[in-house]
């Protein structure tokens, strides 16, 4: 059976379940053949993009609960994915060393960007949708023009693999994290950078709060750190029992969610650091995590080859 056909046969079979836990309910589970490496939700909440092993990239209709289509072109595991705010374009990064832009309505690839050929670990899109940032194993952070595909900036400062990137809500800053345990904050307007230090192992996730005041980072040291962007100070350090990968803020900024290697997802109150939810979500590493635009649903993807939707209290 061809790989694409196999993905479709499994992905079309949403398992509708209602599992009660500590304040959350799993409302859907979608099973795949390989690890789910990343998830992204469109701004209108209609679609979830799923990036996975075996060069898989697909778009799921959340309302209908089905895989709408797959996008073929990558030649390696797809590691990261992000929608433009208008939902027209989808950006993906892969271990094949490329960043690709896809026309979602047209269901086709429109642009391929390649840097040094080193594996791309993370991608993000600027708020205006015109720029793409990518982080790679060659230790670089690259800024691309989405329309032309041209490289506009090469940011060098990490000493090991770059594993996470994010744009600030106003597009001024890019945050990056890497195996060097550092979080770097790049000021694209001033052309400067700052280093936020404190993690004791690789940084696998970074995310800005919706108001841009805070930056969250998730690390293999088992902690989420919340930093004040203006000062670089650590405001809070939040702990898991295992290594962390994704971290994300709720749309209103009140909460921050993280996922760990033991399959546990935790939700914290941003202002106080109070843990409001902790539950076993998967049977493998949680690699992808995103809130729905209304903040009522959490979408997770895992090495256990599933994407799950959780109704939050």
Helices and strands as residue ranges (DSSP letters): H 3-11, E 19-20, E 24-31, E 36-41, E 47-52, E 57-61, E 66-70, E 78-83, E 89-94, E 98-103, E 108-114, E 120-125, E 131-136, E 140-145, E 151-156, E 162-167, E 173-178, E 183-187, E 192-196, E 203-208, E 214-219, E 223-228, E 234-239, E 244-249, E 255-260, E 264-269, E 275-280, E 286-291, E 297-302, E 306-312
